[in-house]
Amino acid sequence: MKHEKVIVLDFGGQYNQLIARRVRECNVYCEIYSYKKDIEQIKAMNPKGIILTGGPNSCYEEGAPTCDKSLFELGVPVLGICYGAQLMMHVLGGKVEKAPVREYGKTEVIVDKTDSLLFRGISPKTICWMSHFDYVSTIAAEFEITAHTADCPVAAAENASAGLYAVQYHPEVLHSVEGSKMLSNFLYNVCGCTGDWRMDSFVENSIKAIREKVGDGKVLCALSGGVDSSVAAVMLSKAVGNQLTCVFVDHGLLRKNEGDEVEAVFGEAGEYDLNFIRVNAQERFYERLAGVEEPEAKRKIIGEEFIRVFEEEAKKIGAVDFLVQGTIYPDIVESGVGGESVVIKSHHNVGGLPSVVSFKEIIEPLRDLFKDEVRRAGLELGIPGHLVFRQPFPGPGLGVRIVGEVTEEKVKIVQDADAIYREEIVKAGLSGEIGQYFAALTNMKSVGCMGDERTYDYAVALRAVTTVDFMTAEAARVPWEVLEKVMNRIVNEVEHVNRVLYDVTSKPPGTIEFE
Ligand code: XMP
């Protein structure tokens, strides 16, 4: 099915994905492209609207990212945000200069044109997020100023008859109190969108499309139990039933009881129509990890061994027609295909599989979705909430939460400590506020006393971070009483732990995981 589409042109701003997510939250489908995208290709996509993102440059400087004037003459409404707004003015003949005062943070914006389509239903004074050092000193011809702030004469401007809108602030960030409403106004009042991007119809249409594509072919899926692969697997199962085989490799580095939980949902006792193969490869992984301390070496071993185990299973199954991958939209944008901001993470997930399995085609049913959309699709598919709202968990699992050598004994310690920690965080009602939290095992042993006895045992570190995008993070302020309770339970209930530390490091300079 063809959706109405809005295009987000990325000028390198940090909020590019956020803009796209906000647009989709308004039930309008959108895609991110580099600002260099060919204008003919943009035209061919027949967009309902175009949004220009922010960016770190000054548009009047030589070599700064720019766009052609013809972009504004397509007859397609354009909303320029921050750099995008300045660029619109600059390209259309206005003037952009260095501002006498840099505006940063929550700022009161005074709406001058309260009947603007963009400001329908918006308060005459509204708090918006500003972050700019340049400003529009002269607007382009045929534009009018529609909002200002104490320091910024042009907080918003428009040429309504041409469908061109410019805002200096960032409507996409939550600090802009009525920002979502303004985006929605642009999409519905200016672009005339109808809001046809909905998860229920996406799921239904995807299932139909997969069924047609697969026919009576065989499909193979590497299931980790994580959100993406679970949602992909269930979608495939609903489409083609037991033509699908899911291979779940238990590498012995999962959280406590996790292997059994995944099996309970997807295995024979579960409700899905698919072939489920659990490979208990714990011993193999422990053997290969014995004596290895260096973090990258550990990651590499786990990744390689995973592929090897999977390959052996795939060989038993024989040739398949399709291989399922749980790629999601941020993976595509971050690999540089979509937007402008290139962030490449070399995380081990299932990326190496295509080379070891013989198949005709890859199916990526989630490649258009953001993470929150994947979760919504999961709920539509009836997947249990505890799977859909799982925290991120690294592919190499507890292997990167045990500092130094991984042994079966250490895995057990960190599993038990982690289970206690997670249980108490949930009990305290904090799980929704914390982006990611887990226990890690430091490689440190220290002296303690238990009863009258001297102990010499491990220290467990508790980690909890708040984060928007997992690229940066801050240590969460978990209440002291909760930490104290967790500490008490861990030292009492988990053998070989006599010390509990709380990690207050932010990222950067730390990372979220320990290795
Ligand atoms: P770091 O430790 O780099 O982690 O601050 C950032 C986020 O990425 C997750 N992470 C991984 N996810 N495979 C994954 O799928 C990996 O190898 C991996 N390593 C780290 C981490 O849990 C955090 O959410």
Residues whose N, C-alpha, C, O or C-beta is under 5 A from the ligand:
A	BS01	XMP	H347 H348 N349 P392 F393 P394 G395 P396 F470 T511 I512 E513
